[in-house]
Amino acid sequence: KDIKYKEGVITDYLNQARALVRRMESDGFIYTGDRHQGGIQ
């Protein structure tokens, strides 16, 4: 059950990181190339 807990923590961390990247991208700080519409190039 330790491993399951660690997997949950890692998943939460990745979800937060993804949300942060999306927020920064929508603010125009970065451009990942994933979205061609409505992004800063």
Buried (B, 14 or more C-beta within 10 A) or exposed (E): EEEEEEEEEEEEEEEEEEEEBEEEBEEEEEEEEEEEEEBEE
